[in-house]
């Protein structure tokens, strides 16, 4: 069922979201300062390619000062807009019964877009 959900996700826009994240990641990694942010964008791109059967896990060490500062910088430099976009798409998809699983995936991507530093992508069994 996860494979079918991922294939439908890719067909109806998931591949476009993932490509946008990967292009943004490459652009961020061109500069030395943007490498940490590019890695987080790449993490979101990987999650956007195959979201069903994966979840995010917050590390215990993620409460450190560096993670908080990086997440604040991320939010100020565009993370809030990414999160709001995913939340809006999630709300629009939740209107229909068929779109509920896809709306849930957008909400998952929205939570990652709010604070990507200190999170890992894990498989759900």
ChimeraX commands (.cxc) that place a marker at each C-alpha (Angstrom):
marker #1 position 0.00,0.00,0.00 radius 0.5
marker #1 position 2.92,2.32,0.72 radius 0.5
marker #1 position 4.31,1.75,-2.77 radius 0.5
marker #1 position 0.96,2.57,-4.37 radius 0.5
marker #1 position 0.62,5.73,-2.26 radius 0.5
marker #1 position 4.15,6.82,-3.22 radius 0.5
marker #1 position 3.53,6.22,-6.92 radius 0.5
marker #1 position 0.29,8.23,-6.86 radius 0.5
marker #1 position 2.12,10.94,-4.86 radius 0.5
marker #1 position 4.85,11.14,-7.51 radius 0.5
marker #1 position 2.39,11.29,-10.39 radius 0.5
marker #1 position 0.28,14.06,-8.86 radius 0.5
marker #1 position 3.01,16.52,-7.96 radius 0.5
marker #1 position 5.43,14.84,-5.58 radius 0.5
marker #1 position 8.15,14.66,-8.20 radius 0.5
marker #1 position 7.83,18.39,-8.87 radius 0.5
marker #1 position 8.15,19.20,-5.16 radius 0.5
marker #1 position 11.19,16.94,-4.86 radius 0.5
marker #1 position 12.88,18.47,-7.92 radius 0.5
marker #1 position 12.29,21.96,-6.51 radius 0.5
marker #1 position 13.88,20.93,-3.21 radius 0.5
marker #1 position 16.87,19.35,-4.95 radius 0.5
marker #1 position 17.42,22.41,-7.18 radius 0.5
marker #1 position 17.17,24.65,-4.12 radius 0.5
marker #1 position 19.64,22.42,-2.31 radius 0.5
marker #1 position 22.16,22.64,-5.14 radius 0.5
marker #1 position 21.82,26.43,-5.26 radius 0.5
marker #1 position 22.33,26.67,-1.49 radius 0.5
marker #1 position 25.36,24.35,-1.57 radius 0.5
marker #1 position 27.16,26.52,-4.13 radius 0.5
marker #1 position 28.19,28.82,-1.29 radius 0.5
marker #1 position 30.09,27.61,1.75 radius 0.5
marker #1 position 27.69,29.37,4.12 radius 0.5
marker #1 position 24.66,27.69,2.55 radius 0.5
marker #1 position 25.90,24.10,2.82 radius 0.5
marker #1 position 24.09,23.29,6.12 radius 0.5
marker #1 position 20.87,24.74,4.73 radius 0.5
marker #1 position 21.36,22.88,1.45 radius 0.5
marker #1 position 21.73,19.61,3.34 radius 0.5
marker #1 position 18.45,20.23,5.15 radius 0.5
marker #1 position 16.72,21.08,1.89 radius 0.5
marker #1 position 18.12,17.88,0.39 radius 0.5
marker #1 position 16.69,15.98,3.37 radius 0.5
marker #1 position 13.26,17.44,2.63 radius 0.5
marker #1 position 13.68,16.57,-1.06 radius 0.5
marker #1 position 14.38,12.94,-0.21 radius 0.5
marker #1 position 11.31,12.87,2.03 radius 0.5
marker #1 position 9.23,14.51,-0.73 radius 0.5
marker #1 position 10.20,11.80,-3.23 radius 0.5
marker #1 position 9.00,8.85,-1.13 radius 0.5
marker #1 position 6.95,10.13,1.87 radius 0.5
marker #1 position 4.73,7.13,2.58 radius 0.5
marker #1 position 6.41,4.71,4.97 radius 0.5
marker #1 position 8.80,7.34,6.34 radius 0.5
marker #1 position 8.61,9.68,9.27 radius 0.5
marker #1 position 10.86,12.17,10.99 radius 0.5
marker #1 position 12.50,11.69,14.35 radius 0.5
marker #1 position 13.85,14.49,16.54 radius 0.5
marker #1 position 17.25,13.77,18.10 radius 0.5
marker #1 position 17.86,14.16,21.81 radius 0.5
marker #1 position 20.81,16.37,20.98 radius 0.5
marker #1 position 18.56,18.67,18.93 radius 0.5
marker #1 position 17.91,20.94,21.92 radius 0.5
marker #1 position 21.38,22.46,21.70 radius 0.5
marker #1 position 22.12,26.10,21.06 radius 0.5
marker #1 position 23.42,25.55,17.51 radius 0.5
marker #1 position 20.27,23.70,16.42 radius 0.5
marker #1 position 18.05,26.45,17.83 radius 0.5
marker #1 position 20.03,29.21,16.09 radius 0.5
marker #1 position 20.10,27.34,12.77 radius 0.5
marker #1 position 16.35,26.64,12.94 radius 0.5
marker #1 position 15.68,30.33,13.66 radius 0.5
marker #1 position 17.83,31.36,10.69 radius 0.5
marker #1 position 16.06,28.77,8.56 radius 0.5
marker #1 position 12.66,30.13,9.59 radius 0.5
marker #1 position 13.61,33.73,8.90 radius 0.5
marker #1 position 15.18,32.97,5.51 radius 0.5
marker #1 position 12.23,31.14,4.00 radius 0.5
marker #1 position 11.33,28.10,6.06 radius 0.5
marker #1 position 8.10,29.71,7.24 radius 0.5
marker #1 position 6.91,30.14,3.65 radius 0.5
marker #1 position 7.71,26.53,2.79 radius 0.5
marker #1 position 5.83,25.35,5.87 radius 0.5
marker #1 position 2.82,27.56,5.12 radius 0.5
marker #1 position 2.71,26.32,1.53 radius 0.5
marker #1 position 2.72,22.68,2.65 radius 0.5
marker #1 position 0.06,23.45,5.28 radius 0.5
marker #1 position -2.14,25.13,2.65 radius 0.5
marker #1 position -1.77,22.19,0.25 radius 0.5
marker #1 position -2.49,19.84,3.15 radius 0.5
marker #1 position -5.69,21.71,4.01 radius 0.5
marker #1 position -6.82,21.71,0.39 radius 0.5
marker #1 position -6.20,17.99,0.06 radius 0.5
marker #1 position -7.96,17.18,3.35 radius 0.5
marker #1 position -11.24,18.50,1.90 radius 0.5
marker #1 position -11.70,15.34,-0.16 radius 0.5
marker #1 position -11.68,11.82,1.22 radius 0.5
marker #1 position -9.23,10.63,-1.43 radius 0.5
marker #1 position -6.80,13.46,-0.63 radius 0.5
marker #1 position -6.56,12.80,3.13 radius 0.5
marker #1 position -3.42,10.61,2.99 radius 0.5
marker #1 position -1.71,13.12,0.73 radius 0.5
marker #1 position -2.73,16.00,2.97 radius 0.5
marker #1 position -1.15,14.17,5.91 radius 0.5
marker #1 position 2.11,13.91,3.96 radius 0.5
marker #1 position 2.04,17.66,3.31 radius 0.5
marker #1 position 1.54,18.24,7.04 radius 0.5
marker #1 position 4.56,16.01,7.70 radius 0.5
marker #1 position 6.63,18.05,5.23 radius 0.5
marker #1 position 5.33,21.23,6.86 radius 0.5
marker #1 position 6.59,20.15,10.27 radius 0.5
marker #1 position 10.00,19.34,8.80 radius 0.5
marker #1 position 10.06,22.71,7.05 radius 0.5
marker #1 position 9.48,24.49,10.36 radius 0.5
marker #1 position 12.53,23.02,12.08 radius 0.5
marker #1 position 14.67,20.75,9.90 radius 0.5
marker #1 position 17.85,20.89,11.98 radius 0.5
marker #1 position 18.07,18.04,14.47 radius 0.5
marker #1 position 15.67,15.74,12.61 radius 0.5
marker #1 position 16.29,12.45,10.86 radius 0.5
marker #1 position 14.15,10.59,8.36 radius 0.5
marker #1 position 13.30,7.09,9.62 radius 0.5
marker #1 position 11.44,4.18,8.05 radius 0.5
marker #1 position 8.13,3.08,9.50 radius 0.5
marker #1 position 7.61,-0.65,9.60 radius 0.5
marker link #1:1,2 radius 0.2
marker link #1:2,3 radius 0.2
marker link #1:3,4 radius 0.2
marker link #1:4,5 radius 0.2
marker link #1:5,6 radius 0.2
marker link #1:6,7 radius 0.2
marker link #1:7,8 radius 0.2
marker link #1:8,9 radius 0.2
marker link #1:9,10 radius 0.2
marker link #1:10,11 radius 0.2
marker link #1:11,12 radius 0.2
marker link #1:12,13 radius 0.2
marker link #1:13,14 radius 0.2
marker link #1:14,15 radius 0.2
marker link #1:15,16 radius 0.2
marker link #1:16,17 radius 0.2
marker link #1:17,18 radius 0.2
marker link #1:18,19 radius 0.2
marker link #1:19,20 radius 0.2
marker link #1:20,21 radius 0.2
marker link #1:21,22 radius 0.2
marker link #1:22,23 radius 0.2
marker link #1:23,24 radius 0.2
marker link #1:24,25 radius 0.2
marker link #1:25,26 radius 0.2
marker link #1:26,27 radius 0.2
marker link #1:27,28 radius 0.2
marker link #1:28,29 radius 0.2
marker link #1:29,30 radius 0.2
marker link #1:30,31 radius 0.2
marker link #1:31,32 radius 0.2
marker link #1:32,33 radius 0.2
marker link #1:33,34 radius 0.2
marker link #1:34,35 radius 0.2
marker link #1:35,36 radius 0.2
marker link #1:36,37 radius 0.2
marker link #1:37,38 radius 0.2
marker link #1:38,39 radius 0.2
marker link #1:39,40 radius 0.2
marker link #1:40,41 radius 0.2
marker link #1:41,42 radius 0.2
marker link #1:42,43 radius 0.2
marker link #1:43,44 radius 0.2
marker link #1:44,45 radius 0.2
marker link #1:45,46 radius 0.2
marker link #1:46,47 radius 0.2
marker link #1:47,48 radius 0.2
marker link #1:48,49 radius 0.2
marker link #1:49,50 radius 0.2
marker link #1:50,51 radius 0.2
marker link #1:51,52 radius 0.2
marker link #1:52,53 radius 0.2
marker link #1:53,54 radius 0.2
marker link #1:54,55 radius 0.2
marker link #1:55,56 radius 0.2
marker link #1:56,57 radius 0.2
marker link #1:57,58 radius 0.2
marker link #1:58,59 radius 0.2
marker link #1:59,60 radius 0.2
marker link #1:60,61 radius 0.2
marker link #1:61,62 radius 0.2
marker link #1:62,63 radius 0.2
marker link #1:63,64 radius 0.2
marker link #1:64,65 radius 0.2
marker link #1:65,66 radius 0.2
marker link #1:66,67 radius 0.2
marker link #1:67,68 radius 0.2
marker link #1:68,69 radius 0.2
marker link #1:69,70 radius 0.2
marker link #1:70,71 radius 0.2
marker link #1:71,72 radius 0.2
marker link #1:72,73 radius 0.2
marker link #1:73,74 radius 0.2
marker link #1:74,75 radius 0.2
marker link #1:75,76 radius 0.2
marker link #1:76,77 radius 0.2
marker link #1:77,78 radius 0.2
marker link #1:78,79 radius 0.2
marker link #1:79,80 radius 0.2
marker link #1:80,81 radius 0.2
marker link #1:81,82 radius 0.2
marker link #1:82,83 radius 0.2
marker link #1:83,84 radius 0.2
marker link #1:84,85 radius 0.2
marker link #1:85,86 radius 0.2
marker link #1:86,87 radius 0.2
marker link #1:87,88 radius 0.2
marker link #1:88,89 radius 0.2
marker link #1:89,90 radius 0.2
marker link #1:90,91 radius 0.2
marker link #1:91,92 radius 0.2
marker link #1:92,93 radius 0.2
marker link #1:93,94 radius 0.2
marker link #1:94,95 radius 0.2
marker link #1:95,96 radius 0.2
marker link #1:96,97 radius 0.2
marker link #1:97,98 radius 0.2
marker link #1:98,99 radius 0.2
marker link #1:99,100 radius 0.2
marker link #1:100,101 radius 0.2
marker link #1:101,102 radius 0.2
marker link #1:102,103 radius 0.2
marker link #1:103,104 radius 0.2
marker link #1:104,105 radius 0.2
marker link #1:105,106 radius 0.2
marker link #1:106,107 radius 0.2
marker link #1:107,108 radius 0.2
marker link #1:108,109 radius 0.2
marker link #1:109,110 radius 0.2
marker link #1:110,111 radius 0.2
marker link #1:111,112 radius 0.2
marker link #1:112,113 radius 0.2
marker link #1:113,114 radius 0.2
marker link #1:114,115 radius 0.2
marker link #1:115,116 radius 0.2
marker link #1:116,117 radius 0.2
marker link #1:117,118 radius 0.2
marker link #1:118,119 radius 0.2
marker link #1:119,120 radius 0.2
marker link #1:120,121 radius 0.2
marker link #1:121,122 radius 0.2
marker link #1:122,123 radius 0.2
marker link #1:123,124 radius 0.2
marker link #1:124,125 radius 0.2
view
